[in-house]
Amino acid sequence: MRTIGEVSAAFGIKPHVLRYWEQQFPVLQPLKRSGGRRLYRAEDIALVERIDRLVNQQGYTLKGANKALLEGQGGDGPAESDSSPQSREQATRDATSSEVLVRLYAIRNRLSGALAD
């Protein structure tokens, strides 16, 4: 589980944008703890990565990206309605890969900050 700040730093997306995406993409629902603190699970991180890819790399509008996600065209991951054992296994692998990517992005950001000092 990662905080909104960790996910923000890992992907280079400001926290207010992530909160806005929660409103625009109903499938993005991180856990909310006391005081409204958000905790992103591996599945949420994978979804943020897919949304980022669609919007910032492939040029989708938010409405188009939402439609693509709902239709299962959101990138590498399986469609949300696909529940076969193989697709669940693939989704778990994708979530684990996303978790590793978040950690690598955070390390990269820390290193670039250290080099700037």
C-alpha positions as CSV (number, residue, x, y, z in Angstrom):
1,M,0.0,0.0,0.0
2,R,1.3,3.4,-0.9
3,T,0.2,6.9,0.0
4,I,-1.0,9.4,-2.5
5,G,2.3,11.3,-2.1
6,E,4.3,8.2,-3.0
7,V,2.2,7.4,-6.0
8,S,2.3,11.0,-7.0
9,A,6.1,11.1,-6.8
10,A,6.5,7.8,-8.6
11,F,4.5,8.8,-11.7
12,G,5.2,12.5,-11.6
13,I,1.5,13.3,-11.3
14,K,0.4,15.9,-8.8
15,P,-1.8,14.7,-5.9
16,H,-4.7,17.0,-6.9
17,V,-4.7,15.3,-10.3
18,L,-4.9,11.9,-8.7
19,R,-7.8,13.1,-6.6
20,Y,-9.5,14.5,-9.7
21,W,-9.0,11.2,-11.5
22,E,-10.8,9.4,-8.6
23,Q,-13.9,11.6,-9.5
24,Q,-13.6,11.0,-13.2
25,F,-12.8,7.3,-13.1
26,P,-15.3,5.4,-10.9
27,V,-13.1,2.2,-11.1
28,L,-10.3,4.1,-9.3
29,Q,-11.2,3.7,-5.6
30,P,-8.2,3.7,-3.2
31,L,-8.8,2.9,0.4
32,K,-9.5,5.9,2.6
33,R,-8.4,5.8,6.2
34,S,-9.3,8.1,9.1
35,G,-8.9,11.7,8.2
36,G,-9.4,10.9,4.5
37,R,-5.9,9.6,4.0
38,R,-5.7,7.6,0.8
39,L,-3.9,4.3,0.5
40,Y,-3.3,2.9,-3.0
41,R,-3.3,-0.8,-3.3
42,A,-1.3,-2.6,-6.1
43,E,-4.4,-2.8,-8.2
44,D,-5.0,1.0,-7.8
45,I,-1.4,1.7,-8.8
46,A,-1.8,-0.5,-11.9
47,L,-4.9,1.5,-12.8
48,V,-3.2,4.8,-12.3
49,E,-0.4,3.6,-14.5
50,R,-3.0,2.6,-17.2
51,I,-4.8,5.9,-16.9
52,D,-1.5,7.8,-17.1
53,R,-0.5,5.9,-20.2
54,L,-3.9,6.5,-21.9
55,V,-4.1,10.2,-21.1
56,N,-0.5,11.4,-21.1
57,Q,1.2,9.1,-23.6
58,Q,-1.6,8.0,-26.0
59,G,-3.5,11.3,-26.0
60,Y,-6.9,10.1,-24.8
61,T,-9.3,12.6,-23.3
62,L,-10.5,11.7,-19.8
63,K,-13.9,10.6,-21.2
64,G,-12.2,8.5,-23.9
65,A,-9.8,6.9,-21.4
66,N,-12.7,6.1,-19.1
67,K,-14.5,4.4,-22.0
68,A,-11.4,2.5,-23.0
69,L,-10.9,1.3,-19.4
70,L,-14.6,0.2,-19.2
71,E,-14.3,-1.7,-22.5
72,G,-11.1,-3.4,-21.4
73,Q,-8.8,-1.5,-23.8
74,G,-6.8,0.2,-21.1
75,G,-3.4,-1.2,-22.0
76,D,-1.7,-4.4,-20.9
77,G,-4.1,-5.5,-18.2
78,P,-7.2,-7.7,-18.8
79,A,-10.7,-6.4,-19.1
80,E,-12.3,-5.7,-15.8
81,S,-15.1,-8.2,-16.4
82,D,-12.7,-11.0,-17.3
83,S,-12.5,-13.3,-14.3
84,S,-10.9,-16.5,-15.5
85,P,-8.1,-17.9,-13.4
86,Q,-5.5,-17.0,-16.0
87,S,-6.7,-13.4,-16.2
88,R,-6.7,-13.1,-12.4
89,E,-3.1,-14.4,-12.4
90,Q,-2.1,-12.0,-15.1
91,A,-3.8,-9.1,-13.1
92,T,-1.8,-10.1,-10.0
93,R,1.4,-10.1,-12.0
94,D,0.5,-6.7,-13.5
95,A,-0.2,-5.3,-10.1
96,T,3.2,-6.7,-8.8
97,S,5.0,-5.2,-11.8
98,S,3.3,-1.8,-11.1
99,E,4.4,-1.9,-7.5
100,V,8.0,-2.5,-8.6
101,L,7.7,0.4,-11.1
102,V,6.4,2.7,-8.3
103,R,9.4,1.8,-6.2
104,L,11.8,2.3,-9.1
105,Y,10.3,5.7,-10.0
106,A,10.6,6.8,-6.4
107,I,14.2,5.8,-6.3
108,R,14.9,7.6,-9.5
109,N,13.2,10.8,-8.2
110,R,15.2,10.6,-5.0
111,L,18.5,10.1,-6.9
112,S,17.7,13.0,-9.3
113,G,16.9,15.2,-6.3
114,A,20.2,14.3,-4.7
115,L,22.1,15.0,-7.8
116,A,20.5,18.5,-8.1
117,D,21.7,19.4,-4.6
